[in-house]
Amino acid sequence: MSSLIPKIESQLAALPVPIALQLPDGRRVAQPNSRVTLAFSEWSALAKLAARQVGTIGEAYVEGRVQIEGAMRDIIDATVGLLPDNPAEARPGFWGRFMTHAKSRGLHTLRKDAAQIQFHYDVSDDFYALWLDPRRVYSCAYYREDGMTLAQAQEAKIDHICRKLKLQPGERLLDIGSGWGGLLLWAAEHYGVDATGITLSKNQHAHVTKLIAEKGLQDRVRVELRDYRELDVAQPFDKISSVGMFEHVGSANMPVYFDKIYSLLKPGGLVLNHGITSGRLDYQQLGAGMGDFIEKYIFPGGELLHVTHVLRETAASGLEMVDTESLRPHYARTLWAWSDALEAQLDEARAVLTRSSNAEQAERVLRAYRLYLAGSAMSFEQGWISLHQMLSTRPDGKVAARSLRGAQSVYPFTRDYIYK
C-alpha cells in the first residue's frame, strides 16, 4: 500500500483546501496549515481515496472506518477537488438504461414505496426540526430577495406556488406528498381553499393532523395516510400541488403518476409539480460512488429524471405544460442553510437521535445527513442536479371569447399574475 502514498500526495497538492491524512500505520501525510483531516483505520478506504471514489469514502465515514475533522464547507470544497471529472456525465448504454428501468418497476410497489418514504421521513421529527424552518418545509426555498432568512424564503416559496396555481377561496386543492403541512395550511389560511393532503410518512401524518386540530381547520383541511395510486374521488380537484414528490415515483411509474393526476384534476384545472431533476439527459445517478451513497443512506428508491423526461410524461398523460421555472441556485442556498443549521447543533442533534435509537445508530444517521446536506448543496451549485417547478393544465376544450381567441383553459396570457 505504500505505493499509494506518492499518488495521494500529488492529489492533495492540487486541492483548493489543505488536507492532512492519518494513515492506518500511524504515519501522517499533511499539507501546510491543513484545515481538514481524514484519519483512516484501514488501507482499503485509503485505496478508494486514491481512486477518487468520494461516495465510498463517505460510506466509510458513516460506518466509522474513516474519521473526518474540519468545517463542512472546507470538506466539501476539498471533495470537489478530489473528483476526477463531472460525476453527472456518466452515460449508460442501452443495457444500463434497460436494467435501471427494470429495477424501477420492482422498486416502486405500494409496499416498497411506503417503506422507503418512512425510512427517510420518519427518522425523527425533532431531528428535522433542528435544522428546518419553523414550518418544517423540507424542499427548495425561494429567495425572492437576497436578504431573506430561510424561514422567509420558505414562506415565499409556498406563496409562489399558491400564486402560480391561482388559488381562489372555496377551491378544492390536493397536495400530493404534503410533508409537515406547510403548503397545505398556508393555502387554507391565506387563500381560503378546501385542502386535502396525502403522505406516506406516519410521523408527518400525525404532526399535520395535530396542527389542523390546533388551528381549528378540521372543516376544510384534512390529511390522509395514503399512496397517490390509491386515491379516487367522486369530484375532481380544482388545483393540485406536488412538492418534492415525483423524485420518489420512479421512471417506470411516471405514466401511472401523471395519468392519476390527470384523472384527479378537473378540466381547466392547474397542477404544479416541484421536484429535483437530473443535470444531464441520460444520467441515472451521480458517479464516483455518490449516487450509491444517497441510495443506501438517504433516499432508497429515489430516481432523478431530466426535466425533458418529466415534461414528456406530462404531455403523454394529456396535460399541457404552461410554465416551467428552474430554481437550482435557490436549492443550493437552501441546502447550505440546512447544513449550517445542523453543523451548529451537532451535540443536540446527536442527543435527539439517540432518544429514538441507540448511540451507534444515531451517530451513523447524523454522519450520513451531514454529508448528504452539504454534498447536495455542492451538487446543485455545480449543476449536477437541478430543481424545476412545472405548471400544467388539463385542457377543457373551451376556446375563449372572440376578443381573446387563441386561449384555451383559464391560464392567463402572461406571468404578471404571479408577481404582482
GITAWO-V639097 format. One record per pair of residues at least 24 apart in sequence whose ideal C-beta (glycine too) atoms are under 10 Angstrom apart, sorted by the first residue. I is the first residue (numbers start at 0). J is the second residue. D is the distance in Angstrom with one decimal. If there is no record, write none. Layout:
i=[I I]
j=[J J]
d=[D D]
This chain:
i=[0 0 0 0 0 0 1 1 2 3 3 3 3 3 3 4 4 4 6 6 6 7 7 7 7 10 10 10 10 10 10 11 11 11 11 11 13 13 14 14 14 14 14 14 15 15 15 15 15 16 16 16 16 16 16 16 16 16 16 16 17 17 18 18 18 18 18 18 19 19 20 20 21 21 21 23 33 33 33 34 34 34 34 34 34 34 34 35 35 35 35 35 35 35 35 35 35 35 36 36 36 36 36 37 37 37 37 37 37 37 38 38 38 38 38 39 39 39 40 40 40 41 47 47 48 50 50 50 51 51 51 51 51 51 51 51 51 51 52 52 52 52 52 52 52 52 52 53 53 53 53 53 53 53 53 53 53 53 53 53 53 53 54 54 54 54 54 54 54 54 54 54 54 54 54 54 54 54 55 55 55 55 55 56 56 56 56 56 57 57 57 57 57 57 57 57 57 57 57 57 57 57 58 58 58 58 58 58 58 58 60 60 60 60 60 60 61 61 61 61 61 61 61 61 61 61 61 61 61 62 62 62 62 63 63 63 63 65 66 67 67 67 70 70 71 71 71 71 71 71 71 71 71 71 71 72 72 72 72 72 72 72 74 74 74 74 74 75 75 75 75 75 75 75 75 75 75 75 76 78 78 78 78 78 78 79 79 79 79 81 82 82 82 82 82 82 82 83 83 84 84 85 85 85 85 85 85 85 85 85 86 86 86 86 86 86 86 86 86 86 86 86 86 87 87 87 87 87 87 87 87 87 87 87 87 87 87 87 87 87 88 88 88 88 88 88 88 89 89 89 89 89 89 89 89 89 90 90 90 90 90 91 91 91 91 92 95 95 96 96 96 98 99 99 99 99 99 99 100 100 100 100 100 101 102 102 102 102 102 102 103 103 103 103 103 103 103 103 103 104 104 104 104 105 105 105 106 106 106 106 106 106 106 106 106 107 107 107 107 107 107 107 107 107 107 107 107 108 108 108 108 109 109 109 109 110 111 111 111 112 112 112 112 112 112 112 112 112 113 113 113 113 113 113 114 114 114 115 115 115 115 115 115 115 116 116 116 116 116 116 116 116 116 116 116 116 117 117 117 117 117 118 118 118 118 118 118 119 119 119 119 119 119 119 119 120 120 120 120 120 120 120 120 120 121 121 121 121 121 121 121 121 122 122 122 122 122 122 122 122 122 123 123 123 123 123 123 123 123 123 123 124 124 124 124 124 124 124 124 125 125 125 125 125 125 125 126 126 126 126 126 126 126 126 126 126 126 126 126 126 127 127 127 127 127 127 127 127 127 128 128 128 129 129 129 129 129 129 129 129 129 129 130 130 130 130 130 130 130 130 130 130 130 130 131 131 131 131 131 131 131 132 132 132 132 132 133 134 134 134 134 134 134 134 134 135 135 135 135 135 135 135 135 136 136 136 136 136 136 136 136 136 137 137 137 137 137 137 137 137 138 138 138 138 138 138 138 138 138 138 138 138 138 138 139 139 139 139 139 139 139 139 139 139 139 139 139 139 139 139 139 139 140 140 140 140 140 140 140 140 141 141 141 141 141 141 141 142 142 142 142 142 142 143 143 145 147 148 149 149 149 149 149 149 149 150 152 152 152 152 153 153 153 153 153 154 154 154 155 156 156 156 156 156 156 156 156 156 157 157 157 157 157 157 157 157 157 158 158 158 158 158 158 159 159 159 159 159 159 159 160 160 160 160 160 160 160 160 160 160 161 161 161 161 161 161 161 161 161 162 162 162 162 162 162 163 163 163 163 163 163 163 163 163 163 163 163 163 164 164 164 164 164 164 164 164 164 164 164 164 165 165 165 165 165 165 165 165 165 165 165 166 166 166 166 166 166 166 166 167 167 167 167 168 168 169 169 169 170 170 170 170 170 170 170 171 171 171 171 171 171 171 171 171 171 171 172 172 172 172 172 172 172 172 173 173 173 173 173 173 173 173 173 173 173 173 173 173 173 173 174 174 174 174 174 174 174 174 174 174 175 175 175 175 175 175 175 175 175 175 175 175 175 175 175 175 175 176 176 176 176 176 176 176 176 176 176 176 176 176 176 177 177 177 177 177 177 177 177 177 178 178 178 178 178 178 178 179 179 179 179 179 180 180 180 180 180 180 180 180 180 180 181 181 181 182 182 182 182 183 183 183 183 183 183 183 183 184 184 184 184 184 184 186 186 186 187 187 187 187 187 188 188 188 190 191 192 192 192 192 192 193 193 193 193 193 193 194 194 194 194 194 194 194 195 195 195 195 195 195 195 195 195 195 196 196 196 196 196 196 197 197 197 197 197 197 197 197 197 197 198 198 198 198 198 198 199 199 199 199 199 199 200 226 227 227 227 227 227 227 228 228 228 228 229 230 230 230 231 231 231 232 232 234 234 235 235 235 235 235 235 235 235 236 236 236 236 236 236 236 237 237 237 237 237 237 238 238 238 238 238 238 239 239 239 239 239 239 239 239 239 239 240 240 240 240 240 241 241 241 241 241 241 242 242 242 242 242 243 243 243 243 243 244 244 244 245 245 245 245 245 245 245 245 245 245 245 246 246 246 246 246 246 246 246 246 247 247 247 247 247 247 248 248 248 248 248 248 248 249 249 249 249 250 250 250 250 250 250 250 251 252 252 253 253 253 253 253 253 253 253 253 254 254 254 255 255 256 256 256 256 257 257 257 257 257 257 257 257 257 257 258 258 258 258 258 259 260 260 260 260 260 260 261 261 261 261 261 261 261 262 262 262 263 264 264 264 264 264 265 265 266 266 266 266 266 266 266 267 267 267 267 267 267 267 267 267 267 268 268 268 268 268 268 268 269 269 269 269 269 269 269 269 269 269 270 270 270 270 270 270 270 270 271 271 271 271 271 272 272 272 272 272 272 272 272 272 272 272 273 273 273 273 273 273 273 274 274 274 274 274 274 274 274 274 275 275 275 275 275 275 275 275 275 275 275 275 276 276 276 276 276 276 276 276 276 276 276 276 276 276 276 277 277 277 277 277 277 277 277 277 277 277 278 278 278 278 278 278 278 278 278 278 278 279 279 279 279 279 279 280 280 280 280 280 281 281 282 282 284 285 285 285 285 286 289 289 289 289 289 289 292 292 292 292 293 293 293 293 293 293 295 296 296 296 296 296 296 296 297 297 297 297 297 297 297 297 298 303 303 303 305 305 306 306 306 306 309 309 310 310 310 313 313 314 316 316 317 317 317 318 318 318 318 318 319 319 319 319 319 319 319 319 320 320 320 320 321 321 321 321 321 321 321 321 322 322 322 322 322 322 322 322 322 323 323 323 323 323 324 324 324 324 324 324 324 325 325 325 325 326 326 326 326 326 327 327 327 327 327 327 327 327 328 328 328 328 328 329 329 330 330 330 330 330 330 330 330 331 331 331 331 331 331 331 331 331 331 332 332 332 333 333 333 333 333 334 334 334 334 334 334 334 334 334 334 335 335 335 335 335 335 335 336 336 337 337 337 337 337 337 338 338 338 338 338 338 338 338 338 338 339 339 339 340 341 341 341 341 341 341 342 342 342 345 390 390]
j=[24 42 43 45 46 49 26 42 49 42 45 46 48 49 50 28 45 49 48 49 50 45 46 48 49 48 49 51 80 81 83 37 48 77 80 81 80 81 76 77 78 79 80 81 73 76 77 79 80 69 70 72 73 74 75 76 77 78 79 80 73 77 69 73 74 77 80 81 68 69 45 48 65 66 68 64 68 69 73 68 69 70 72 73 74 76 77 67 68 69 70 71 73 74 75 76 77 78 66 67 68 69 74 65 66 67 68 69 74 77 64 65 66 67 68 64 65 66 64 65 66 65 287 288 81 83 287 288 78 80 81 82 83 84 86 286 287 288 81 82 83 286 287 288 289 291 292 77 78 79 81 82 83 86 285 286 287 288 289 292 370 374 78 86 284 285 286 287 288 289 290 291 292 293 294 295 370 374 287 288 289 291 292 81 287 288 292 370 287 288 289 291 292 293 295 296 366 367 369 370 371 374 288 291 292 295 296 366 367 370 292 363 366 367 369 370 292 295 296 362 363 364 365 366 367 368 369 370 371 296 363 366 367 359 362 363 366 366 366 366 369 370 342 373 335 338 339 341 342 369 370 372 373 374 376 335 338 339 342 373 376 377 369 370 373 374 377 335 338 370 372 373 374 375 376 377 378 380 377 287 289 370 373 374 377 377 378 380 381 287 285 286 287 289 377 381 383 286 287 286 287 278 279 282 285 286 287 381 382 383 278 279 282 284 285 286 287 288 289 290 378 381 383 277 278 279 281 282 284 285 286 289 290 303 378 381 382 383 384 385 278 279 281 282 285 286 383 279 281 282 283 284 285 286 287 290 279 280 281 282 283 281 282 283 284 281 281 283 250 281 283 283 249 250 251 283 284 302 249 250 251 283 302 251 249 250 251 283 300 302 248 249 250 251 252 253 283 300 302 249 250 251 252 249 251 300 247 249 250 251 252 299 300 301 302 228 247 248 249 250 251 252 253 255 256 300 302 226 228 249 252 199 226 228 229 226 249 299 300 199 226 227 228 247 248 249 252 300 199 200 201 224 225 226 199 299 300 199 247 249 298 299 300 301 176 198 199 200 201 203 226 244 247 298 299 300 199 200 201 202 203 200 296 297 298 299 300 200 247 296 297 298 299 300 301 176 178 179 198 199 200 201 202 203 199 200 201 202 203 204 205 355 202 351 352 355 356 361 364 367 368 202 348 351 352 353 354 355 356 361 364 179 200 202 203 205 206 351 355 347 348 350 351 352 354 355 341 344 347 348 349 350 351 352 354 355 361 364 365 368 178 179 202 203 206 337 341 351 368 179 206 351 337 340 341 343 344 345 347 348 351 352 336 337 338 339 340 341 342 343 344 348 368 372 178 179 181 336 337 340 341 181 333 336 337 340 181 178 179 180 181 182 184 185 210 178 179 180 181 203 206 207 210 178 179 180 181 182 185 242 243 333 178 179 181 203 242 243 333 337 176 178 181 182 242 243 244 273 274 275 326 330 333 386 242 243 273 274 275 326 327 328 329 330 331 332 333 334 379 386 387 388 326 329 330 332 333 334 336 337 273 324 326 329 330 333 388 326 328 329 332 333 336 329 418 332 332 336 332 333 335 336 337 339 340 336 329 332 333 336 181 182 185 333 336 181 185 189 329 181 182 185 242 273 326 329 333 388 181 182 183 184 185 186 189 240 242 182 185 186 189 190 417 271 273 324 326 388 417 418 185 186 238 240 242 271 273 388 390 417 185 186 189 190 192 238 240 271 417 190 414 416 417 418 419 238 240 269 271 273 321 322 324 388 390 414 416 417 190 192 237 238 239 240 268 269 270 271 390 417 190 237 238 268 269 390 409 410 411 416 417 190 191 192 194 237 238 240 269 191 192 237 238 192 193 193 219 237 194 236 237 238 265 268 269 195 219 232 234 235 236 237 238 239 265 268 196 219 220 236 237 238 239 240 197 227 230 232 235 236 237 238 239 240 241 260 263 264 268 270 198 220 222 236 238 239 240 241 242 244 225 226 227 230 239 240 241 242 244 245 248 256 259 260 263 270 272 200 203 227 240 241 242 243 244 245 246 247 248 273 274 203 204 207 222 223 240 241 242 244 203 206 207 222 242 243 244 203 204 206 207 210 204 206 207 208 209 210 211 214 220 222 207 210 242 240 242 271 273 207 210 211 216 220 221 222 240 210 211 214 216 220 222 220 238 240 211 214 216 219 220 214 216 220 238 219 219 220 236 237 238 218 219 220 221 236 237 219 220 221 222 236 238 240 219 220 221 222 223 225 230 232 236 239 220 221 222 223 225 240 221 222 223 224 225 226 227 229 230 244 222 223 224 225 226 244 224 225 226 227 244 247 224 259 252 255 256 259 260 263 252 255 256 259 259 259 262 263 259 262 263 262 263 263 265 261 262 263 264 265 266 268 393 260 263 264 265 268 269 270 264 265 267 268 269 409 264 265 268 269 270 271 263 264 265 268 269 270 271 272 391 393 269 270 271 272 273 270 271 272 273 274 389 271 272 273 274 388 272 273 274 275 386 272 273 274 272 273 274 275 276 302 303 304 309 312 389 274 275 276 298 300 301 302 303 304 274 298 299 300 301 302 274 300 301 302 304 309 312 300 301 302 304 283 302 303 304 308 309 312 302 302 312 302 304 308 309 311 312 313 315 316 312 315 316 312 316 309 312 313 316 309 311 312 313 314 315 316 317 318 391 312 315 316 317 318 316 313 316 317 318 391 393 313 315 316 317 318 391 393 316 317 393 393 317 318 391 392 393 393 395 392 393 394 395 396 397 408 392 393 394 395 396 397 407 408 409 410 318 391 392 393 395 408 409 318 321 322 390 391 392 393 408 409 410 313 318 320 389 390 391 392 393 322 388 389 390 391 309 310 313 318 320 323 387 388 389 390 391 324 326 386 387 388 389 390 303 304 306 309 385 386 387 388 389 301 303 304 327 330 375 378 379 384 385 386 387 303 304 305 306 307 308 309 310 325 327 384 385 386 387 389 302 303 304 305 306 307 308 309 383 384 385 303 305 306 327 378 379 381 382 383 384 385 303 305 382 383 384 385 304 305 306 307 308 305 308 383 384 384 374 378 383 384 383 370 374 375 377 378 383 367 370 371 374 367 370 371 374 375 378 367 363 364 366 367 368 370 371 364 367 368 370 371 372 374 375 371 383 384 385 385 387 385 386 387 389 387 389 387 389 391 389 391 391 391 393 391 393 394 389 391 392 393 394 390 391 392 393 394 407 408 410 389 390 391 392 389 390 391 392 408 410 411 414 388 389 390 391 392 410 411 414 417 387 388 389 390 391 386 387 388 389 390 414 417 385 386 387 388 379 385 386 387 388 378 379 380 382 384 385 386 387 379 380 382 385 386 379 386 375 376 378 379 380 384 385 386 375 376 377 378 379 380 381 382 384 386 376 379 380 372 375 376 379 386 371 372 373 374 375 376 377 378 379 380 372 373 375 376 377 379 380 372 376 368 371 372 373 375 376 368 369 370 371 372 373 374 375 376 377 372 373 376 372 365 368 369 371 372 373 369 372 373 369 414 417]
d=[8.7 4.5 9.1 6.9 7.3 9.5 9.6 9.8 9.4 7.9 6.1 6.4 8.3 4.9 9.7 6.5 8.9 9.1 9.7 5.3 9.7 7.3 9.6 6.4 5.4 8.0 7.4 7.6 8.3 6.8 9.8 9.9 9.6 8.8 9.1 9.0 6.5 9.2 8.1 5.3 9.3 8.9 4.1 6.9 9.2 5.4 7.1 7.6 5.2 8.1 9.3 9.1 4.9 8.0 9.1 4.9 4.4 9.3 9.3 7.2 9.1 8.7 8.3 8.9 9.2 5.7 9.1 9.0 8.9 9.3 7.7 8.0 9.6 7.8 9.5 10.0 9.6 8.3 9.8 9.4 5.5 7.0 9.9 4.8 9.0 9.2 8.4 7.2 7.0 3.6 7.9 9.8 5.3 5.5 9.9 8.8 5.5 9.6 7.8 7.3 4.4 6.4 10.0 6.1 7.3 5.7 8.1 8.9 9.1 9.0 9.8 6.8 4.1 7.9 7.6 7.6 5.7 8.3 5.4 7.2 8.0 8.6 10.0 7.7 7.5 8.6 9.0 9.2 9.9 9.9 5.5 6.2 4.6 9.0 9.7 9.9 6.2 9.1 9.4 9.8 9.4 9.3 5.8 4.4 9.1 9.4 10.0 9.5 5.4 9.3 5.6 6.3 9.6 8.4 9.8 9.7 5.2 6.4 6.5 8.6 9.5 8.5 9.9 8.6 9.8 7.6 8.4 5.7 2.6 4.1 7.0 5.5 4.1 8.2 9.7 9.2 9.2 8.8 8.4 4.3 9.4 7.8 7.8 8.4 9.5 7.8 9.2 9.5 9.9 7.4 7.6 9.4 4.9 9.5 9.7 8.3 8.6 8.1 9.7 4.9 8.7 7.4 7.4 7.7 5.8 7.0 7.6 9.9 9.0 9.3 9.8 9.8 5.8 8.8 8.8 6.8 8.2 8.8 6.2 8.7 5.4 8.6 9.2 4.6 4.9 9.6 9.2 7.3 9.8 9.9 7.1 8.6 9.8 8.4 7.6 7.9 8.3 10.0 10.0 8.5 8.9 8.7 7.8 9.9 9.4 6.0 8.1 8.6 5.3 6.4 8.5 8.3 4.7 9.5 9.3 8.0 8.2 8.4 8.8 7.3 9.0 9.5 8.9 8.4 7.1 9.3 9.9 9.4 8.6 8.9 9.9 4.9 6.7 10.0 7.2 4.9 9.9 9.0 8.4 9.3 9.2 9.0 8.7 7.1 6.8 6.3 10.0 8.8 7.1 8.5 9.8 8.6 5.7 8.7 9.7 9.2 9.9 8.8 7.0 8.2 8.6 8.7 8.4 9.5 9.5 8.3 9.7 7.7 8.8 6.9 9.8 10.0 8.7 9.0 4.5 4.0 4.7 8.8 5.6 8.0 8.2 8.7 6.2 7.1 4.7 4.9 9.9 5.1 9.1 6.1 7.5 9.4 9.6 9.7 8.0 8.0 7.8 3.9 7.2 9.9 8.9 6.1 9.2 7.0 9.9 7.6 8.8 8.4 8.5 6.0 7.9 8.4 8.2 4.4 9.0 9.0 7.5 8.4 4.6 6.9 9.3 6.7 8.1 6.0 9.8 9.3 9.2 7.3 9.3 7.3 7.5 9.6 9.9 7.3 9.2 5.1 8.7 8.0 9.1 5.9 5.6 9.5 9.7 7.9 8.9 9.5 8.6 9.7 9.5 9.1 9.1 4.2 4.8 4.0 7.2 9.1 9.7 8.6 6.1 7.6 9.0 4.2 7.7 9.4 8.6 9.9 9.8 5.9 10.0 8.3 9.2 8.2 4.6 9.4 8.1 9.6 7.9 6.7 3.8 9.1 6.7 4.9 10.0 8.9 9.6 6.5 8.5 9.8 9.8 9.9 9.5 9.3 5.4 6.6 7.3 9.6 9.7 8.8 6.7 6.6 6.5 9.3 8.8 6.6 8.4 8.2 8.8 6.9 4.8 9.1 9.3 9.0 9.9 6.9 8.9 8.3 8.7 8.5 6.9 10.0 7.6 4.8 4.2 7.9 8.4 7.8 4.0 5.7 9.4 9.1 9.3 9.7 6.5 9.4 9.5 8.7 6.8 6.1 6.4 8.1 9.7 10.0 9.7 8.9 8.5 5.8 8.8 8.3 9.0 9.6 6.5 5.9 7.7 9.5 8.6 9.6 8.0 9.1 8.1 7.9 3.9 8.8 6.5 6.0 9.5 5.6 5.9 4.6 8.0 9.9 10.0 9.5 8.4 9.9 7.6 7.9 8.8 9.9 6.2 9.8 8.3 8.0 9.2 6.0 5.9 9.8 7.7 5.0 8.1 9.1 8.3 7.9 9.6 5.2 8.0 8.5 6.1 9.4 9.4 9.4 9.2 9.6 4.7 8.7 7.6 8.1 9.0 10.0 9.4 6.1 9.7 10.0 5.0 5.7 9.4 8.2 9.2 7.8 8.5 8.1 9.9 7.8 8.9 9.6 9.9 9.5 10.0 9.5 9.6 8.9 9.7 8.6 9.7 6.9 6.7 9.2 5.3 9.7 6.3 5.6 6.6 9.8 8.3 5.0 7.9 8.4 3.8 4.3 8.8 8.6 7.2 7.8 8.6 7.7 9.8 8.0 9.5 9.5 6.9 8.0 9.8 8.3 9.6 8.6 9.2 9.2 9.3 9.3 7.1 7.9 4.0 9.0 8.1 7.8 9.7 7.1 3.7 8.0 6.6 8.6 7.8 9.8 10.0 7.1 7.4 9.4 4.3 7.7 9.4 8.6 9.3 9.2 5.6 7.0 8.6 9.2 9.1 6.7 9.8 8.9 9.4 7.3 8.8 9.0 5.1 4.0 9.2 6.7 8.4 9.0 9.8 8.4 8.1 8.6 8.7 7.9 7.3 9.1 8.1 5.3 8.6 9.8 5.4 4.0 9.1 9.0 5.3 8.5 8.7 4.9 9.8 8.8 8.6 6.1 7.9 7.3 4.3 9.5 7.5 9.5 10.0 9.7 6.6 5.7 9.8 8.9 9.1 9.1 8.3 5.5 5.8 8.1 9.6 9.3 9.3 9.8 9.4 8.3 8.8 7.1 9.7 4.3 7.7 9.3 7.6 9.6 7.6 7.8 7.2 8.1 7.0 9.9 9.8 8.1 9.6 8.4 7.4 9.7 9.7 9.0 8.7 10.0 8.7 8.4 8.2 7.9 8.8 9.2 5.8 5.1 9.6 9.2 4.7 7.9 8.7 9.6 8.9 9.6 7.1 9.4 7.3 9.1 9.9 9.6 9.5 8.9 9.1 7.9 7.3 9.3 8.9 8.4 9.9 5.9 7.0 5.7 6.7 7.4 9.2 9.9 6.9 5.5 7.0 5.5 8.6 9.1 8.5 9.3 9.9 9.2 9.8 7.1 4.8 7.9 9.2 9.7 9.2 7.7 5.6 9.5 9.6 6.9 8.5 7.1 5.3 8.8 8.8 5.6 8.8 9.2 8.9 4.6 8.3 6.6 9.1 5.2 8.1 5.6 7.6 9.8 9.5 9.5 7.7 10.0 6.5 9.8 7.2 8.2 7.9 6.7 8.8 4.0 8.1 5.4 9.4 8.5 6.1 9.4 9.2 7.6 7.5 7.9 8.8 7.0 9.4 6.9 9.2 8.7 9.2 8.2 4.0 5.9 9.8 8.9 10.0 7.3 9.5 8.8 7.1 8.1 4.7 5.0 7.5 9.5 8.5 9.3 8.9 9.9 9.5 6.5 6.9 4.9 7.3 6.8 7.5 9.2 7.9 8.3 9.1 4.4 9.0 7.5 4.7 7.4 8.7 8.8 6.2 8.3 9.9 8.8 9.0 10.0 8.6 9.8 9.4 7.8 4.9 7.5 7.4 9.1 9.8 9.8 5.3 8.3 6.7 7.1 4.2 8.3 5.3 8.7 9.9 8.9 9.0 7.7 8.8 9.1 9.0 8.9 9.2 7.9 9.1 6.1 6.7 6.3 3.3 8.5 9.5 7.6 9.7 10.0 9.4 7.4 8.9 6.6 6.0 9.1 8.6 9.5 8.2 9.0 5.9 9.2 8.1 9.9 7.2 7.1 9.0 5.5 9.9 5.5 6.4 8.2 9.6 7.0 3.7 8.9 9.5 5.5 7.6 9.8 8.4 6.8 9.4 9.7 8.9 6.1 6.2 9.9 9.5 6.8 8.9 8.5 9.3 6.3 9.0 6.9 8.8 6.3 7.5 6.8 7.1 6.7 9.8 8.8 8.7 8.0 8.8 8.4 5.7 6.1 4.8 7.4 7.6 9.0 9.7 8.4 7.6 8.8 9.8 8.0 7.5 8.7 4.5 7.7 8.9 9.3 9.0 6.8 4.8 7.6 8.8 9.8 9.6 9.5 9.5 7.8 5.5 7.5 7.1 9.7 8.8 8.5 7.6 9.9 7.8 7.3 4.2 7.2 9.6 9.3 9.6 7.2 5.0 7.7 4.6 7.6 6.4 8.6 6.3 9.5 6.5 7.7 6.5 7.8 9.6 9.5 7.0 7.8 6.3 9.1 9.9 8.6 8.2 9.9 9.8 8.9 6.9 5.8 8.1 8.5 8.3 6.6 8.2 6.3 9.6 7.3 9.4 6.7 9.3 8.3 8.4 9.0 6.4 9.9 8.1 9.6 7.5 5.8 5.8 4.0 8.1 7.1 8.6 9.5 5.7 6.0 6.6 6.7 9.9 8.8 8.2 6.0 8.6 5.3 8.1 9.9 7.9 9.0 5.9 5.3 7.2 8.0 6.3 5.5 9.7 7.2 7.6 4.1 7.5 8.8 9.4 9.4 9.3 7.4 5.1 8.3 7.5 7.2 7.1 5.0 6.9 7.4 9.6 7.9 8.3 4.4 7.5 8.9 10.0 6.7 6.0 7.5 9.3 7.8 8.3 6.5 5.8 8.7 4.6 8.8 9.2 9.3 9.7 8.1 6.9 9.2 9.3 5.3 5.1 8.6 7.4 9.6 5.3 6.9 6.2 8.5 9.1 7.6 9.8 6.6 6.0 8.1 9.1 9.6 9.6 7.6 9.1 9.8 9.6 6.9 8.6 5.2 9.4 8.8 5.5 9.3 5.9 7.4 9.8 8.8 8.9 9.4 9.8 9.3 7.3 7.7 7.4 8.8 4.2 8.9 8.7 9.0 6.1 6.5 7.0 9.8 9.5 9.9 7.7 9.7 8.5 8.8 9.9 5.2 5.7 8.8 7.1 3.6 8.5 6.5 8.9 9.3 8.6 5.1 8.2 9.6 8.7 8.7 7.0 9.9 7.1 8.5 8.6 9.3 9.9 4.7 5.3 5.8 9.4 6.1 9.1 9.7 9.4 9.5 9.9 7.8 8.8 8.3 4.7 7.0 8.3 9.0 5.5 7.1 3.8 7.1 8.3 8.2 6.9 6.8 7.7 3.7 9.0 7.3 8.9 5.2 5.3 8.9 9.8 9.6 6.8 5.5 8.4 8.5 8.2 9.7 7.9 9.6 6.3 7.2 5.3 8.3 8.3 7.6 7.0 8.8 6.8 10.0 8.7 7.5 5.3 7.5 7.6 8.8 6.2 7.1 5.0 7.8 7.1 9.5 7.5 9.5 9.5 9.5 8.0 7.4 4.7 8.1 7.4 9.4 8.1 7.6 7.6 4.7 7.8 9.5 8.7 9.0 9.4 7.7 9.9 7.2 7.0 8.5 8.3 8.6 5.8 9.3 9.5 7.6 8.9 9.6 8.7 5.9 7.2 5.5 8.4 6.2 6.3 6.0 4.6 9.0 8.3 6.5 9.9 8.6 8.9 7.1 4.9 6.8 5.2 9.2 9.0 4.3 6.1 4.9 8.3 9.9 8.2 9.8 8.3 6.1 7.3 8.7 8.0 9.8 8.5 8.1 9.0 8.2 5.2 4.7 5.2 5.5 9.9 6.9 9.3 8.0 9.3 9.8 9.8 5.1 9.7 6.9 8.1 8.0 9.8 8.4 9.1 9.9 9.1 6.8 6.2 7.6 9.5 9.6 6.9 9.8 9.7 7.7 8.6 8.1 7.4 8.0 8.0 9.5 9.6 6.9 8.4 8.3 9.6 8.7 8.0 8.3 8.8 4.0 8.4 8.3 7.1 9.9 6.5 7.7 9.1 4.9 9.6 9.7 8.8 8.8 9.9 6.3 8.9 8.7 9.7 7.1 9.5 4.9 7.4 7.4 6.5 8.9 6.5 8.7 6.7 5.5 8.6 9.0 9.1 9.8 6.9 7.6 9.5 4.2 6.9 5.9 8.2 9.9 6.0 5.4 7.8 5.5 8.4 7.4 8.5 6.0 7.2 4.9 8.5 9.2 5.5 6.3 5.6 7.8 4.8 9.2 9.8 7.9 7.6 4.2 8.5 9.7 8.0 10.0 6.8 8.4 5.9 7.0 4.9 7.3 9.2 9.3 6.8 4.8 8.2 8.2 9.3 9.4 6.0 6.8 5.6 8.2 9.4 8.4 4.7 7.2 6.4 9.9 5.6 8.8 6.9 7.9 4.4 5.3 8.3 7.3 7.9 9.5 9.7 9.1 8.7 7.1 8.0 8.1 9.4 4.8 9.4 8.4 8.1 4.5 8.5 5.3 8.1 8.4 3.8 4.5 8.9 9.5 9.9 9.2 8.1 8.7 9.2 9.8 9.5 8.2 8.6 9.1 9.1 5.6 7.5 8.9 5.0 3.6 8.6 8.7 6.5 9.0 8.3 7.6 9.6 4.7 9.3 9.3 8.6 9.4 9.0 9.1 9.7 5.1 9.1 8.9 8.1 9.1 7.5 9.6 9.0 4.1 4.5 9.1 8.5 6.0 9.8 9.1 9.1 9.6 9.1 8.3 6.7 6.5 10.0 6.2 8.9 7.2 8.8 8.2 7.9 9.9 9.4]
